[in-house]
Amino acid sequence: MLDRYEITSVKARQVLDSRGNPTVECEIRTRGGGFGRAIVPSGKSTGKHEAVELRDGGLDWNGKGVSKAVKNVNDVIAPKIVGTDCRNQEALDYTLIALDGTPNKAKLGANAVLSVSLANAVAAASTKDTPLYYHLNALFGKPEMTLPVPFFNILNGGEHAGNKLAIQEFMIAPIGAKTFSEALKMGAEVYHELRNILIERYGRGAVNVGDEGGFAPPLKKTRDALDVIMEAIHRQGYESEIRLSIDVAASTFWTGKYYKIDGKRMKSERLLKFYTDLIEEYPIINIEDPFHEEDFDSFAMLTERVGKDVQITGDDLFVTNPRRIEQGIVKKSANAILLKLNQIGTLTEAFQAARLAYDNDWYVMVSHRSGDTEDPFIADLAVAISCGEIKAGAPARGERTAKYNRLLRIEEETEFSYAGKRWVLK
């Protein structure tokens, strides 16, 4: 009798992401009635070392079609994995890696490969009739599970907005909340209060939103953005519960010689001083990508300077790649990584990146992408690896709230602790 965990079908198709661009969706079915579906997100402010997202080019979909990636799933990958055991995630992922045969998934496309990798995990959990977070936790091997602190992107700049702010994301983190649901309430209340303030000061045009749901007001200076967020926090009475986080995405305003920010040109040393001044003035607990994606040394200087109190997170610097993370560990360039599944292309490799961070006492923040989808996979992932942090955008827009609503359901059906207690309130 054939095993109920045998994969019986693999089917990919082209669907839309939150920006209206095509992306890959994959469905996997098992002999035991299991079903898994996964949709791959897409980044905009991408690191040059990320795994390759395969696009069609040409005229259709403005060159952004993914029919080649879909065909690779249906014609190349499917015949190799139909008949295999969906429980063996590592074997499946290494099959995918071998089929591609390139160091950056350039042949089949990371979007093709990841869709299969994630759909397989969902199908295995479905076949076992167990929640996805339990299945992922068993694969990862970390015994405890924790509900993450949400880092809400409530004000946008950089590549995600049409204003003149250089810094890409201004986030709030409700670390003083006692539960995830309370943290979500705090985030939503401050988000709406910020909307009111922006309308009062700049009119309704100031509350148009960026790719991740954060407002994109006509601001130019970093401190202007931080000040208006602090006012929203103050009006809601959450000064003791909420802290700030910024995703600088410094590669986007690095000219090759200097950084262009707040109307000034800054070398690395001056930019480092800019950050340390901000940390003294505002309750910032996390700075992501403070320097460009090759500047391990400047990352290390900032980490040495403020790393005991502030999380310095590498995104474009590491691109969820264990080899890049190893470089950062040697150079002491950060104390945290951003975990983005499509940067590396398989669940197994993402797990390797997270384990490497943990083994070196670094933190992990699970993250969405700016072109995301209604797939809530990363919510289960954040709980499963007990990272304590998730970045999924504003508490608005369906592709963002899908993750937060999934975490509400997980909270309701479990007694997992909330990770806010990890942070020490200053």
C-alpha positions as CSV (number, residue, x, y, z in Angstrom):
1,M,0.0,0.0,0.0
2,L,1.4,3.4,-1.0
3,D,2.2,5.7,1.9
4,R,-0.3,8.5,2.6
5,Y,2.5,11.0,2.6
6,E,3.4,10.4,-1.0
7,I,3.2,13.5,-3.2
8,T,0.6,12.7,-6.0
9,S,0.5,16.0,-7.8
10,V,2.3,19.3,-8.2
11,K,0.7,22.2,-10.0
12,A,1.9,25.8,-10.4
13,R,0.2,28.8,-11.9
14,Q,0.7,32.6,-12.3
15,V,-1.2,34.8,-9.8
16,L,-0.9,38.4,-8.7
17,D,1.0,39.9,-5.8
18,S,0.0,43.0,-3.9
19,R,1.5,45.3,-6.5
20,G,-0.5,43.7,-9.3
21,N,2.5,41.9,-10.7
22,P,2.6,38.2,-11.6
23,T,4.0,35.7,-9.1
24,V,4.1,32.0,-8.7
25,E,1.6,29.9,-6.8
26,C,2.1,26.2,-6.3
27,E,-0.3,23.5,-5.1
28,I,0.8,20.1,-3.9
29,R,-1.5,17.1,-3.0
30,T,-0.7,13.9,-1.2
31,R,-2.1,10.4,-1.3
32,G,-3.5,10.9,2.2
33,G,-5.7,13.8,1.2
34,G,-3.2,16.5,2.2
35,F,-3.2,19.8,0.3
36,G,-0.6,22.6,0.4
37,R,-0.6,25.9,-1.4
38,A,2.0,28.6,-1.3
39,I,2.4,32.0,-3.1
40,V,5.9,33.6,-3.5
41,P,6.3,37.3,-2.6
42,S,8.5,39.8,-4.4
43,G,10.8,42.5,-3.2
44,K,11.5,46.0,-4.5
45,S,14.4,47.2,-2.5
46,T,16.4,44.0,-3.1
47,G,20.0,43.1,-2.3
48,K,22.2,42.2,-5.2
49,H,23.1,38.9,-3.6
50,E,19.6,37.6,-3.4
51,A,18.5,34.4,-5.2
52,V,17.3,35.2,-8.7
53,E,13.6,35.9,-9.3
54,L,12.9,34.5,-12.8
55,R,10.8,36.9,-15.0
56,D,9.8,36.4,-18.6
57,G,10.8,39.7,-20.1
58,G,9.1,40.8,-23.3
59,L,5.9,42.8,-23.7
60,D,3.4,40.8,-21.7
61,W,2.9,42.0,-18.2
62,N,5.5,44.7,-18.9
63,G,8.1,41.9,-18.9
64,K,7.2,40.8,-15.3
65,G,5.4,37.6,-16.3
66,V,6.4,34.4,-14.6
67,S,5.3,31.8,-17.1
68,K,8.8,30.4,-17.4
69,A,9.0,29.9,-13.7
70,V,5.6,28.2,-13.7
71,K,6.7,26.0,-16.6
72,N,9.8,25.0,-14.6
73,V,7.6,23.8,-11.7
74,N,5.2,21.9,-13.9
75,D,7.6,20.4,-16.4
76,V,11.0,20.1,-14.6
77,I,10.3,19.9,-10.9
78,A,7.0,18.1,-10.7
79,P,8.2,14.9,-12.4
80,K,11.1,14.7,-10.0
81,I,9.2,15.0,-6.8
82,V,5.8,13.3,-7.5
83,G,6.0,9.9,-5.7
84,T,8.4,11.2,-2.9
85,D,7.6,11.6,0.8
86,C,6.4,15.1,1.6
87,R,7.6,14.7,5.2
88,N,11.2,14.8,4.2
89,Q,11.5,18.5,3.6
90,E,15.3,18.5,3.5
91,A,15.5,15.8,0.9
92,L,12.9,17.6,-1.3
93,D,14.8,21.0,-0.9
94,Y,18.1,19.5,-1.9
95,T,16.5,17.9,-4.9
96,L,15.3,21.3,-5.9
97,I,18.7,22.8,-5.3
98,A,20.4,20.0,-7.4
99,L,17.8,20.4,-10.2
100,D,18.6,24.1,-10.4
101,G,22.4,23.6,-10.2
102,T,23.3,27.2,-9.8
103,P,24.4,29.1,-6.6
104,N,21.6,31.6,-6.8
105,K,18.6,29.6,-8.3
106,A,19.2,31.4,-11.6
107,K,18.2,28.4,-13.8
108,L,14.8,27.5,-12.5
109,G,14.2,30.7,-10.6
110,A,14.0,31.2,-6.8
111,N,10.3,32.0,-7.3
112,A,9.7,28.6,-8.9
113,V,11.8,26.7,-6.3
114,L,10.4,28.4,-3.2
115,S,6.8,27.9,-4.3
116,V,7.4,24.2,-4.3
117,S,9.4,24.2,-1.1
118,L,6.7,26.0,0.9
119,A,3.8,24.2,-0.6
120,N,5.4,20.9,0.3
121,A,5.7,22.0,4.0
122,V,2.0,23.0,4.0
123,A,1.0,19.8,2.4
124,A,2.9,17.7,4.9
125,A,1.2,19.6,7.8
126,S,-2.2,19.1,6.2
127,T,-1.5,15.3,5.7
128,K,-0.6,15.0,9.4
129,D,-3.6,17.1,10.3
130,T,-1.5,19.3,12.4
131,P,-1.1,23.1,12.5
132,L,1.6,24.4,10.2
133,Y,3.5,26.0,13.0
134,Y,3.8,22.7,14.8
135,H,5.1,21.0,11.7
136,L,7.6,23.7,11.0
137,N,8.7,23.7,14.6
138,A,9.4,19.9,14.4
139,L,11.4,20.5,11.2
140,F,13.4,23.3,12.8
141,G,14.1,21.5,16.1
142,K,13.7,24.4,18.5
143,P,11.5,23.1,21.4
144,E,9.7,26.3,22.5
145,M,7.4,28.4,20.4
146,T,6.6,32.1,21.0
147,L,4.2,34.7,19.5
148,P,6.3,37.5,17.9
149,V,6.4,41.2,18.6
150,P,5.0,42.8,15.4
151,F,7.1,45.6,14.0
152,F,4.5,47.7,12.2
153,N,5.7,49.8,9.2
154,I,3.4,52.8,9.7
155,L,5.4,55.5,7.7
156,N,7.1,54.9,4.4
157,G,10.0,56.6,2.6
158,G,12.7,55.5,0.1
159,E,11.8,52.9,-2.5
160,H,8.4,52.2,-0.9
161,A,7.0,55.8,-1.2
162,G,6.9,58.8,-3.4
163,N,8.2,61.3,-0.9
164,K,11.7,62.7,-0.2
165,L,12.4,60.7,2.9
166,A,15.6,58.6,2.4
167,I,14.9,56.1,5.1
168,Q,12.6,53.4,3.8
169,E,10.5,52.3,6.8
170,F,9.6,53.8,10.1
171,M,8.2,51.2,12.5
172,I,6.6,50.8,15.9
173,A,7.1,47.8,18.1
174,P,4.7,47.3,21.0
175,I,7.1,45.5,23.3
176,G,5.2,46.5,26.4
177,A,2.1,44.6,25.4
178,K,1.2,41.5,27.4
179,T,-0.2,39.6,24.5
180,F,0.0,39.6,20.7
181,S,-3.6,40.7,20.4
182,E,-2.9,43.7,22.7
183,A,0.1,44.5,20.6
184,L,-2.0,44.5,17.5
185,K,-4.5,46.8,19.1
186,M,-1.8,49.2,20.1
187,G,-0.3,49.2,16.6
188,A,-3.6,49.8,14.9
189,E,-4.5,52.6,17.3
190,V,-1.3,54.5,16.8
191,Y,-1.6,53.9,13.0
192,H,-5.0,55.6,12.9
193,E,-3.8,58.4,15.3
194,L,-0.9,59.0,12.9
195,R,-3.4,59.3,10.1
196,N,-5.4,61.9,12.0
197,I,-2.2,63.9,12.7
198,L,-1.0,63.8,9.1
199,I,-4.4,65.0,7.8
200,E,-4.5,67.8,10.4
201,R,-1.0,69.0,9.3
202,Y,-0.8,68.2,5.6
203,G,-4.3,67.4,4.3
204,R,-5.7,64.2,3.0
205,G,-3.1,63.7,0.3
206,A,-0.6,63.0,3.1
207,V,-2.3,59.7,4.0
208,N,-1.8,57.9,0.7
209,V,0.0,54.7,1.6
210,G,3.2,53.0,0.3
211,D,3.7,49.5,-0.8
212,E,3.5,48.1,2.7
213,G,0.6,50.1,4.0
214,G,2.5,52.8,5.8
215,F,1.6,56.4,5.1
216,A,3.8,58.4,2.7
217,P,3.4,62.0,3.8
218,P,5.4,64.9,2.2
219,L,8.2,64.9,4.7
220,K,11.9,65.4,3.9
221,K,13.8,64.9,7.2
222,T,14.2,61.8,9.3
223,R,13.5,63.6,12.6
224,D,10.2,65.0,11.1
225,A,9.0,61.4,10.6
226,L,10.1,60.2,14.0
227,D,8.6,63.3,15.7
228,V,5.2,62.8,14.1
229,I,5.2,59.1,15.1
230,M,6.1,59.9,18.7
231,E,3.2,62.4,18.8
232,A,0.8,59.6,17.7
233,I,2.2,57.3,20.4
234,H,1.9,60.1,22.9
235,R,-1.7,60.9,22.0
236,Q,-2.6,57.2,22.5
237,G,-0.7,57.1,25.8
238,Y,1.7,54.3,24.8
239,E,5.0,56.0,25.5
240,S,6.0,53.2,28.0
241,E,4.8,50.3,25.8
242,I,6.0,51.2,22.3
243,R,9.5,51.5,20.8
244,L,10.7,52.6,17.4
245,S,12.5,50.7,14.6
246,I,13.9,51.9,11.3
247,D,14.7,50.1,8.1
248,V,17.2,52.5,6.5
249,A,17.8,50.5,3.3
250,A,21.0,52.5,2.9
251,S,22.0,50.9,-0.3
252,T,19.2,52.8,-2.0
253,F,20.8,56.2,-1.2
254,W,24.4,55.2,-1.5
255,T,26.1,56.8,-4.5
256,G,29.3,54.8,-4.4
257,K,31.1,57.6,-2.6
258,Y,28.7,59.0,0.0
259,Y,25.1,58.7,1.3
260,K,22.4,61.2,0.4
261,I,20.1,61.6,3.3
262,D,18.1,64.6,4.7
263,G,19.4,66.8,2.0
264,K,23.0,66.1,3.0
265,R,26.0,64.1,1.8
266,M,27.4,61.9,4.5
267,K,30.4,59.6,4.6
268,S,30.1,56.4,6.7
269,E,31.6,58.0,9.8
270,R,29.2,60.9,9.7
271,L,26.2,58.6,9.1
272,L,27.3,56.5,12.0
273,K,27.2,59.6,14.2
274,F,23.8,60.5,12.7
275,Y,22.5,57.1,14.0
276,T,24.0,57.3,17.4
277,D,22.4,60.8,17.8
278,L,19.0,59.4,16.8
279,I,19.3,56.6,19.3
280,E,20.0,59.1,22.1
281,E,17.0,61.3,21.1
282,Y,14.4,58.6,20.3
283,P,13.5,55.2,21.8
284,I,14.9,53.2,18.9
285,I,15.5,49.5,19.5
286,N,16.3,48.3,16.0
287,I,18.2,49.7,13.0
288,E,18.1,47.6,9.8
289,D,20.6,48.0,6.9
290,P,22.2,51.2,8.2
291,F,25.0,51.1,5.6
292,H,25.2,49.7,2.0
293,E,25.2,46.0,1.3
294,E,28.9,45.5,1.0
295,D,30.0,47.6,4.0
296,F,30.6,44.9,6.7
297,D,33.1,47.2,8.5
298,S,30.7,50.1,9.1
299,F,28.0,47.7,10.3
300,A,30.6,46.4,12.7
301,M,31.5,49.8,14.0
302,L,27.9,50.7,14.7
303,T,27.3,47.3,16.3
304,E,30.3,47.8,18.6
305,R,29.1,51.2,19.5
306,V,25.4,50.6,20.3
307,G,24.8,46.8,19.9
308,K,24.3,46.2,23.7
309,D,21.2,48.3,23.6
310,V,20.0,48.3,20.0
311,Q,19.5,45.5,17.5
312,I,21.5,46.0,14.3
313,T,19.9,43.9,11.6
314,G,21.3,42.9,8.3
315,D,18.9,42.5,5.4
316,D,20.6,43.4,2.1
317,L,23.9,42.7,3.8
318,F,23.1,39.0,4.5
319,V,20.1,38.2,2.2
320,T,19.2,35.2,4.3
321,N,22.3,33.5,3.0
322,P,24.4,31.4,5.4
323,R,27.6,32.2,3.6
324,R,27.0,36.0,3.9
325,I,25.9,35.6,7.6
326,E,29.1,33.7,8.3
327,Q,31.1,36.7,7.0
328,G,29.1,39.0,9.2
329,I,29.7,36.8,12.3
330,V,33.5,36.8,11.7
331,K,33.5,40.6,11.3
332,K,30.9,41.1,14.1
333,S,28.9,43.2,11.6
334,A,25.5,42.9,13.3
335,N,23.6,41.1,16.0
336,A,20.5,40.1,14.0
337,I,19.4,38.9,10.6
338,L,16.3,39.5,8.6
339,L,14.8,36.2,7.4
340,K,13.2,36.5,4.0
341,L,12.4,33.2,2.4
342,N,12.6,34.3,-1.2
343,Q,16.0,35.7,-0.7
344,I,17.4,32.2,-0.4
345,G,14.8,30.1,-2.2
346,T,14.1,27.0,0.1
347,L,12.8,26.5,3.6
348,T,15.8,24.3,4.4
349,E,18.3,27.0,3.6
350,A,16.2,29.6,5.5
351,F,16.3,27.3,8.5
352,Q,20.1,27.0,8.2
353,A,20.4,30.8,8.2
354,A,18.3,31.1,11.4
355,R,20.2,28.3,13.2
356,L,23.5,30.0,12.3
357,A,22.2,33.2,13.8
358,Y,21.0,31.5,17.0
359,D,24.2,29.5,17.4
360,N,26.0,32.8,17.5
361,D,23.6,34.5,19.9
362,W,22.1,36.7,17.2
363,Y,18.5,37.6,16.8
364,V,16.2,36.7,13.9
365,M,13.3,38.8,12.5
366,V,11.0,37.1,10.1
367,S,10.0,39.4,7.3
368,H,7.5,39.8,4.5
369,R,8.3,41.5,1.1
370,S,7.0,44.8,-0.3
371,G,5.2,42.9,-3.1
372,D,3.5,40.3,-0.8
373,T,0.5,38.1,-1.1
374,E,-2.4,36.8,1.0
375,D,-0.3,33.8,2.0
376,P,0.2,33.9,5.8
377,F,3.1,31.3,5.8
378,I,5.6,33.6,7.6
379,A,3.2,34.0,10.6
380,D,3.5,30.3,11.3
381,L,7.2,30.4,10.6
382,A,7.8,33.2,13.1
383,V,6.0,31.2,15.8
384,A,7.7,27.9,14.8
385,I,11.3,29.2,15.1
386,S,10.4,31.3,18.2
387,C,12.3,34.3,16.8
388,G,10.1,36.8,18.8
389,E,9.9,39.3,15.9
390,I,7.9,39.7,12.7
391,K,7.9,42.5,10.2
392,A,4.8,42.3,8.0
393,G,3.9,45.9,7.2
394,A,1.2,48.2,8.5
395,P,-1.9,47.0,10.3
396,A,-3.7,47.6,7.0
397,R,-4.0,46.1,3.5
398,G,-5.1,42.5,3.1
399,E,-1.7,41.0,2.3
400,R,-0.4,42.5,5.6
401,T,-3.3,41.8,7.8
402,A,-3.4,38.2,6.6
403,K,-0.3,37.6,8.6
404,Y,-1.5,39.5,11.7
405,N,-4.9,37.8,11.6
406,R,-3.2,34.4,11.4
407,L,-1.2,35.2,14.5
408,L,-4.4,36.2,16.3
409,R,-5.8,32.7,15.5
410,I,-2.6,31.0,16.7
411,E,-2.8,33.0,19.9
412,E,-6.4,31.9,20.5
413,E,-5.7,28.2,20.0
414,T,-2.5,28.1,22.0
415,E,-0.9,29.2,25.2
416,F,2.4,30.4,23.7
417,S,4.0,33.3,25.5
418,Y,4.4,36.7,23.9
419,A,7.9,37.7,23.0
420,G,7.6,41.3,24.2
421,K,9.1,40.4,27.5
422,R,12.4,39.7,25.7
423,W,13.0,43.4,25.3
424,V,14.0,45.5,28.3
425,L,12.0,48.7,28.5
426,K,14.3,51.7,28.9
